[in-house]
Amino acid sequence: MIVGREVISGFPLEAVLAQFIMSSEDTGNKSSIKKDWDPKGSSGGRKAALFTPYEMDIYCNKVTREVFIFHGKTIDYDKLDYLEYDSKTHAVDVVMKDSTRLDLGVKIQWLVRPYFTKAPEIMVVQTKDGESINGTNLLLKHKEKK
């Protein structure tokens, strides 16, 4: 029973609704969200991952269409060439200048996918204590469908 904006259980209505919307249960043909946060990378460990899900956050600005990947790990930005998005698997490969590929470490979730995929470039920013300390812009390419 709902009383005002609170459910009798004491939780706000928004929290109860979010639980239903963001549930990790498999609801039909959509796969579970749990496998998208695999620390071995979204490719199931076959490809090394640049980040683990705990080392990065993705932020998309819907208005400006800017996309940021914030991380705390020190990486050599000079070796990075571009990012490649696979619309079939929702995975992102980090392509290095020597043509080697790393998995980004997570699949792009449905909430940010429309904004992430339309960004022409992605800003990869290293942070420490809430401040940006280093970063680069990487071109976002889309993997060709076969």
Residue pairs with C-beta under 8 A, 6 or more apart in sequence:
1 7
1 8
2 8
2 13
5 12
5 13
5 14
6 12
6 13
7 13
7 16
9 16
24 32
24 33
24 34
25 32
26 32
33 109
35 42
36 42
36 90
36 106
36 107
36 109
37 53
37 106
38 44
38 45
38 53
39 49
39 52
39 53
39 54
39 105
40 49
41 47
41 48
41 49
41 103
41 104
41 105
42 49
42 89
42 90
42 91
42 103
42 104
42 105
42 106
42 107
43 91
43 103
47 93
47 101
47 102
47 103
48 102
48 103
49 102
49 103
49 104
49 105
50 75
50 94
50 102
50 103
50 104
50 105
51 69
51 71
51 73
51 104
51 105
51 106
52 105
53 105
53 106
55 71
55 72
55 73
55 105
56 69
56 70
56 71
56 73
56 104
56 105
56 106
57 69
57 70
57 71
58 67
58 68
58 69
58 70
58 106
58 108
58 112
58 116
59 67
59 68
59 70
60 66
60 67
60 68
60 112
60 115
60 116
60 119
61 67
61 68
61 115
62 115
65 115
65 118
65 119
66 119
66 123
67 115
67 116
67 119
67 122
67 123
67 140
68 122
68 123
68 124
68 125
69 104
69 122
69 123
69 124
69 125
70 125
70 126
70 127
71 124
71 125
71 126
71 127
72 126
72 127
72 128
73 126
74 126
74 134
75 124
75 126
77 124
77 134
77 135
77 136
78 97
79 96
79 97
79 98
80 94
80 95
80 96
80 97
80 124
80 136
80 138
81 95
81 96
81 97
81 138
82 95
82 138
82 139
82 140
82 141
83 92
83 93
83 94
83 95
83 104
83 122
83 138
83 139
83 140
83 141
84 92
84 93
84 95
84 101
84 140
84 141
84 142
84 143
85 91
85 92
85 108
85 116
85 117
85 140
85 141
85 142
85 143
86 92
86 93
86 143
87 117
87 142
87 143
87 145
88 143
88 145
89 107
90 107
90 108
90 109
90 113
91 103
91 104
91 107
91 108
92 103
92 104
92 107
92 108
93 101
93 102
93 103
93 104
93 143
94 101
94 102
94 103
94 104
94 138
95 101
96 102
108 116
108 117
116 122
117 140
117 142
119 140
120 139
120 140
121 137
121 138
121 139
121 140
122 137
122 138
122 140
123 135
123 136
123 137
123 138
124 135
124 136
124 137
124 138
125 132
125 134
125 135
126 132
126 133
126 134
126 135
127 133
